[in-house]
Amino acid sequence: MINWEKAQWADQLKIYFKDGSTMLCKGNGISMAEDFDDPEDQYDTFFVINKGKHTALNIDEIQNIEFL
């Protein structure tokens, strides 16, 4: 089980996606689906910083997170 509380502010993470890809990044918070007004954006979101860019990831697409 993923420790989302720890992951959302971690300095170094390796994210494993369900499609087999990975990403090295830094945690930058979490928002729940109900936080978004637009129905198309209503999914649990994990925000990360990857290579200086802020990125929003759908939590449902994440298989595992490794803390580095």
N, C-alpha and C positions, 0 to 999 in steps of 0.2 A: 504494500500500500504506500502511496506517495505521501510524504509529509509536506502538504501544501503550505502550512504556516512557515516552515523552515525554508522552503523553496522560493517563496515570493520575494525574499530579500537576500538570498544567497549570492555571494560574490562570484562564484564559479560553478556552473552546472553543465552537465551533459544530458541533453534531452533525447530520449529514444522515442521515436514516433511509431505508430502502429503500421505504417507503410514500410518500415525498415530503415528510414533515414535517421540521421542524428544531427544535433546542433549544439555547439558550445556557446554559452551565453551567461548573462547575469540576470537574476530575478529582478522584477520591477513592479510587483503587485499582482493582485487578483481582483476581478470584478465578477459578480454573479449575474446570471441572465436577466434577472429583474431590474438590474441597475441601468439597463439600456431601454430607451423609448422605442426605437425602430424594431419592429418584429423580426426583420432579417438579421439584426445584430443580437438577438436574444439567445445567447449561449454563454456558458461559463467560460471566462477568458483569463488566460495567464499572460501577463505582460512581461516581456524580456527586453534586454538590450543585447543586440548581436552586431558586432563590428561597428559600434557607434550608432546603430539605428534602433529605434524603438519599434518593437514588433508585437502584435497581438496574436496569440495562439488559442485555438479552440481546445479546451481541456480534454474533450472527448477524443482528440486525435493523438494524445500523449499516452504512451504505454508505460514508461518508467522515467525516473530522473535520478541521475547519479550526482552526488555532491563531490566536487573536486577540491 
